[in-house]
Amino acid sequence: MGSSIYTRTGDRGTTSLVDGTRTPKESTRVEAYGAVDEANSWVGAARAFVEDTHLDRILEFLQHKFYNCSSNIATPAGAGIEPVKIHPSDVQTLERSIDVLEERSGPIAGFVLPGGVRSAGLLHVARTVCRRAERRIWALSRDDAVDENVVKFVNRSSDLLFAAARYANAVEGQGDVLWDSRLRDDNLDTPGQEE
């Protein structure tokens, strides 16, 4: 009989790290790499609606490196296992991609609201989850060693996702959706009435 995705080993509230040690599912480490996994899933959801090949290649790179980040975080220091690495060149790749996307999207005219075309909306969700992942990683770093390149990569990833959302809107002709702090409710239709 083939392997199954269920192992029953987590039924007591623990999960296995890369080195085989068990840790509580609500531990800071699991919260950190779980948030990275969640951000990765939102990027995957966004990619389902991305038609621009350049943007899709950037997001594919990001997804693979997010897995590297998760694996790295799931490998405790001193485990005797060499963790999967994030390299300085990976961070530089994100920075170059951000520059290209921003150049093509143009200057920002104000605070950008999450939204626009479907892919942009999902990329903004990915961005906010990525920010949460960064906070969880910093929380982990208070008690355990964390690879500084992973920290930098996740930080740049949220910047990349912001730039990617703006770019997705730009290529679809939507443009930025800007925050209006003085927006009034007199533009809202009464429910049930049509023009």
N, C-alpha and C positions, 0 to 999 in steps of 0.2 A: 504494500500500500504506500502511496506517495506521501510526501511531507504535508503538513497542515499549517495554516497560518496561526492556529491557536495552539498554545503550548501548555496552558493552565498554570504556568509558573508564576504568573502575576496575580493569581487569585488571592494571595495573602497581602497584597498592597505593596509589593516590591517589584523592581525590575532589574535586569542585568545590564551592567556597564560593559564596555568593550573588553575589559580584562576579566570578565566573568563574575566580579563581585556584585552582590545584591545591594540595592539602595532603595529607600522609600520612594514611591512614585511622586510624592509631593516634595521631594528634596529640591534644594536650590539648583543643583546640577541638572536634574531632569526638567525642571521648569525652564532652565536656560536653553537646553537643546530642543525641548518641546516647542518653545516659542519660535526658534529658528525654523523648525519643521513646519509650523503653522504659516509663517511668512512665505516659505517655499511653496506651500500649497496654494496660497493666494496668487502668487506669481504664476503658477501653473494654470489657475483659473483665468487669469488675465490673458495669458498666451493663447487660450482657446479663441479669443476674439481679436488678436493682433494679426493684421494682414501685412504690415510693413516688415520686410525680411530683415532689414538692418536691426530694427528694434527686437525682433524675435531672436536673432542671434545673440544679442546682448543679454536678453532675459534667460536664454538657454545657458549661457556661461554662468550667470548668477545662480541658477538653480543647481548646477553641478557643484559650484563652490559652496553653496549653502549646505549641501550634504557633507562636504569636507569640514565645514564649521561644526556641524552637529556631531560628526564622528570625533573631531578633535576635543570638543567639550565633554563627550561621553567617555573619554580616556583620562582617568585620573592621573595626576602627576605621581611619579614613582611606581606606576603600575608595571613597569618592566616591558612595556609595549610601546614602540615608536608610534606616536599619533599621526594621523593623516594631517598634512600641513596645509596651511594657507601661507603663501609666500608674499613678500613685499611687491613682487611683480603683479600679483593678483589685485592688490589694492591700487596699484598704478593703472592697471587696465580699467578699473571702475572709474578712476579719476579722469582718464582720457575719454571714456565713454560719456561721462557727465558733461564734459566740455563740448563734445560733438553734439549731443542732444540739446544742450542749452543754446548753442550757436544756431541750430536749426529752428528752435522754438522762438527765439528772440528775447528781448528784455522783459522782465517781470514788471507789470504796471501797478501791482498792489498785492495784498494777501490773497492767495489762491484758495478758493473753496474746493474741497474734494468733489469731483463730479465731471460731467461732460459726457463723452462717448463711453460705451460700456467698458472697454478695456482700460480707459483712464480711471474710471470709478473703482475698478478692481485693483488697479495699481496703487491707488491711494489707500485702499484697505491694507494692501501688502506693506505699504510704507509705514502705516501706524503700528501694525503688528511687528514690523522690523524694529521700530523704536522700542517697543515693549521687550523684544528679545535682547536689545542692547542693555536695557535696564536690568533684566534678569542676569545677564552675563556680568555686569558690574556687581550685582549682589553676590554672585558666586565668587567673584574675585576678592571679596572681603575676607573669605575664609580659605580659599584654595587658589592655587596658581592658575592663571588663565593666559593662554598664548596671546601676546600683544598684537600679533597680526590678525588674529580672529576678531579681537575687539575693534581694530581699525577697519577691517573688512565689513563688519556688520554696521558700523557707523556710516561708512561710505555707501553701503547698500541702500539705506533709507534715503540718502541724498540722490542716489541713482534712480530710485523708484519715483521720487518726486519729479525729477527731470524726465523720466520715461512717461509719466502721466501727462505732463505738459506737452511732450512731443506727440503722444498718441492723439491728443486733442488737436494739435497743430496740423498734423498730416490729414486729419479728417475734416479740417476746415472749421472746427469748433472754436478753437482758441481757449484762453484761460477763462474760468469762471471766477470772478473776483468778488471778494467780500465787500458788502455795502453796509457799513455800521449804522447808516441812517435809513435803512430800508423800512418802509411803512407797510402796514397791513391793508391799506386801502386799495391795493392792486389785486387782492384776493377775491375770487368769485364766491358768491354765496352758494353753498352746497345745493345741488339739484337744479341750479339755473344754468342755462346755456346762453351764449351770445346769439 
